[in-house]
């Protein structure tokens, strides 16, 4: 509801406030409705952006390169922009999920349920359906499929089971597809590499939340984000800056952890950060300017993160997932579908038919994944794990209990909804 107040009057708490015809920007907390937003639509858009981006190297179009690489002077691709959007949304929603969870164990359980079942079944489908189809097409039979190569199907399952992709191809297949000219090793599902980074970010949320930093000293998350930003800028000028620094030496981790941390900051300071049309317009200018001038890593990423939240509020596409949340399935299945279509020569029909057919088949796989795997597994999140029985009220809980039950931390906002998506 909109309220009109005179200048100088106490500020109301309604989502939209107007002062004598002049619109006042509300904070994220005031204008972002957890139950009425367009995040589900945006996630589907991001998944489609990844599919469109991958179509260029997988189908051999435009020299195998997404045109956005040239437009941004080699800074970002359409798929990379989509992955950044996924990580912003995850940073915001997963931080909220930690506050909404009774215990850190329960939070971790929900994160495992959201990412692993669909991922494991995708690996299995690749081994049982996609790879045999490719093997049959390439050799005309299935003799030797299971144990004819060090890159065997069983090794594919074993080497990739914990999200860290240690084997991308199976039995040396797909060698005749346009992707062989991309400069990257052959892969049945090249989209899966981001999932380990997503889960590492989940672990960081659990650690800093368990230490109480997100409600006792939330400024430390800002410091963490700024540190990641500084490291990222250094890596732009000196890619060998962190070489040999184990986990910290991974530039992909630094880049994705930074954009995830921006989402965390947006949630933790949602009562302070304004979300307005004017600032969104400024963000558009900064985003485009960063893309065109080589400053995307410096300022463009933050502008993009702000625009993602602004679009979630301003777009009138609420409850886009009321029939199902298919973005995760679309993301993990589109790459192998596109590979098979390329193997069968569908790319020769042209870019539009190739993308259209890939999107249609991938969406069928995504719908099946949601109803058969993801949705049933998400029901298990209601299992009560890691709780400490107590008859005391929340105000009398011990310090240990408060750390492991962040719901009673400052600024928490319990919600029945917990369907955050990974990229």
Number of C-alpha atoms within 10 A of each C-alpha: 6 9 13 14 15 10 9 7 8 8 11 12 11 13 17 17 22 17 15 11 9 9 13 13 19 21 18 22 20 19 21 19 13 14 11 14 23 24 25 24 21 23 27 23 15 25 26 23 20 24 26 21 22 27 28 22 21 26 26 21 18 12 13 20 18 20 16 18 15 13 13 20 13 13 19 18 22 21 21 18 17 22 22 24 28 27 30 30 30 25 29 22 20 29 25 21 27 28 26 22 20 23 25 23 19 23 25 21 19 25 23 16 18 22 21 18 16 22 24 17 14 20 23 16 14 22 21 12 11 17 22 19 17 21 20 13 16 16 11 10 12 14 11 11 18 17 13 13 13 13 18 20 25 14 17 22 18 14 16 18 15 14 19 14 19 15 19 18 19 27 18 15 20 23 14 13 21 21 24 17 16 15 9 10 12 21 20 25 23 20 19 21 15 19 20 16 19 22 18 13 22 21 15 13 25 21 14 15 23 20 17 20 17 25 20 13 11 18 15 14 19 18 11 16 21 15 14 20 24 15 19 24 17 14 18 16 9 11 14 12 15 16 12 10 9 8 11 13 16 14 19 13 19 21 19 23 26 28 27 28 27 27 28 28 24 24 21 24 17 19 14 14 17 18 23 18 15 10 16 19 13 12 22 17 14 20 22 16 16 20 23 17 12 17 19 22 19 15 17 23 26 21 22 23 23 22 22 22 24 22 18 21 22 16 13 13 17 17 16 18 17 8 9 15 25 26 25 23 26 28 25 26 30 28 24 23 22 27 29 21 21 23 23 15 15 19 24 13 9 11 17 12 13 20 22 12 15 25 21 14 16 25 20 14 19 25 20 14 24 21 15 12 17 26 17 13 18 20 11 12 19 10 10 12 15 15 14 11 6 9 8 9 7 13 8 10 15 10 10 11 17 20 21 23 28 24 22 20 17 13 16 16 12 15 13 8 10 17 16 20 21 22 27
